[in-house]
């Protein structure tokens, strides 16, 4: 929790530093004309959204296999579960944490590029995505890759079903309401380990 809060502080500091150096003007990576999307039932999906979804699924499969099958993936899981036990087994927790940080940063960079293909670029563009990612991870179960995916889909479905009847400005409120419900009744998440503190 300390590192999480400290990371938010560093994140806000870097955002403001970027605005101070480069300004807060809105930029874009798009150099091609906007094209009409494809209609699937009553929804519309654009070619850029299809690209984002495809690349995301490929990255998910790669990370899932790497965490489950490779030596560094097993080391990451061991350090996440028990750093002292992992160090006794010959794993260096500090080096493994650096590897995890590098992989996470690379994934965040890829996500930033993909999102910027559809939306504008500004220094504060990532904060909302980070919050939604944390909420999705808590809903699905911290430490579970399938849980994070399931939590993301669950959160997206609930948000969009919610704004079907009310204004879109309440979307973030719906997300935090779902988070509060899970923290109260199922803090371990959907696929997380159930403990005695869960209410059901």
Secondary structure, 3 states (H helix, E strand, C coil): CHHHHHHHHHHHHHHHHHHHHHCCCCECCCCCCCCCCEEECCEEECHHHHHHHHHHHHHHHHHHHHHHHCHHHHHHHHHHHCHHHHHHCCCCHHHHHHHHHHHHHHHHHHHHHHHHCCCCECCCCCHHHHHHHHHHHHHHCCCCHHHHHHHHHHHHHHHHHHCCCCCHHHHHHHHHHHHHHHHHHCCCCCCCCCCCCCCC
